[in-house]
């Protein structure tokens, strides 16, 4: 089994002395995990940061195996948010939500595209919080838990809505 795709690094954890297991969100293959040999090296550490866009090639003998990634940097945007605590917290939150909520190996193209829009706006402190909320609502909707904010669920009132019930 083998595929190549563009993805966003969501999480990185060490494996052994020199390798790392990463999770990426890809357009065509969804959230996917794999082993990166040499992922803890001085060369790969800056590439394997949550929020970075990477080109990945995944290989495994069987589709159910963990497999291994070959990773190349496309856009290293994670470093730009390191100086802004709020943006870094937003990035970490979005990555954690994606890892915990998205099923593995199931494509969610709209969630991927929305995540890309969110990442592009992280340098604008007035814009990214609203995009984060919109992305998270879209993620819930894509998973089948959409919110209907047109009327109050309890009373049916449509005017002066201030809370989600």
N, C-alpha and C positions, 0 to 999 in steps of 0.2 A: 504494500500500500504506500502511496506517495501522493502528496498534493503540495501546491505552492499558493500562497495568498499574501495579501498585505494585512497587517494586524496592528493592534494597540496592546502594548504590554500592560497587563493588569496586576500581576503578582509575580514575585520571584522568591524562591526559598532555596537555601543551600542543599546540596546533595553530595555527600562525600567530601573530599578535600578540594576538588577543583571544579566540580560540575554544579549546575543549578537546574531546578525544575521551574519552568515558567508557565504562566497561564496568559494566553493572548486572546483578544477578541478579534475575530476575523469576519470579513464580509460574507464569505461563502461557507465557512465551516464553523461559525459560532465561536463560543468559548471553548478553547482547546488547550490542553496541557501537554508538555513534552520536556524531555531532558535536553539540556544544552551542555555539551561537553566543553569544558574550559570556560563555563559561564561565570566563574568567580575570578577570572583573570583580570589583570589590570586593563587590558584592551576591551574586554566585554562588559565590565561593570558599568561604565557610563551608558552603554547601549541598552542594557537590561534594567532600565528604570521605569517604574509605572508611569504611563502617560506617553511614552515614546512610541512613534510609529516605526514598525520594522517590516521587512520582507522576510517571510519564513517559508521554509520547506520542511514538511513533516514526513518522516519515513518510519515505517514499522512493518514487521513481518505480517501481523494480522491487524485488522481494524480495531480490535478491542485492546491492543497493547498500548502502553504509555507512549512509546515511540520517541524519536529524537528530532530535535529541531536544528536546522542550520539557519542562523539569523544574520541578517544584514540591516544596518541602520538606514532608515528612509528620512526621518525627521526627528531630531533629538530636542523635543520641546519641553521635556520635564525640567531641565536645568533652569529654564526661564522663570519658573514659579517658585524656585527655592528661596527667593528673598521675600516673598509675600506669604505670610503665615496663613492668611485666610484662603488664598488660592490653593496653597498646598493642602490645606485641610479639605477643601472642596474636591481636589483631585484624588486624594486618598479616600474620601468618602465615596466618590463615584466608582472608583476601582473596586472598593470593598463591596459595594452594592451589586456591581456586575458579577463579581466572583461568587457571591452568596446567592443571588437570585436567578441568574441565568443557568439553564440546564446545559450540561456539557455536550458539545458536538451537535448543537441544534442552531441553525442559522437564524438570526434575527436582524435582518438588514436594516430596518428602521432604527433599531437600538444602536447599531454600529454607526450609522450615519449621524444620528443625534449626538453620540459620544464624540465624534469628530468635530461637530459644530461647537460643542461644549469646550473641547480642548483648544480650539482656535480662539475662543473668547476669554480664556483664562487671564490674559493680560489686561482685560477691561473690568475693573472691579465693580462697575455699575451694571454690567451686563451678565456676567457669568452666573451670579446667584439665581437669577430668573431662568436662565437656560438650564441650570442644574435641576431646578424644580420641574421644569417642563420635560427634561429628559427622563427624570425619574417617573413622572406621571405617564409618559409614553412607554417606558419599560413595563410598568404595571399593566397598562392597557394591552401591550403586545403579549403579555403573559396570561391575559384573560381576566385581569382584575381592574378593569377600567372604572373610572369615577365619573358619575353623572353629576355635574355641577350646575345644571340648568334649574333644578327645583330642589326644595328641601325634601329630603327623603321621609321625614316625619309628618310635616304639615302640608306639603305640596305648594307652599308659598314660593313665588318667583321673584318677588321684590325684596330689596334690602338684605340680600344674602351676605352674611359675614363669616360664617363658620361652615366647616364640612361636618355633616352629621353621619 
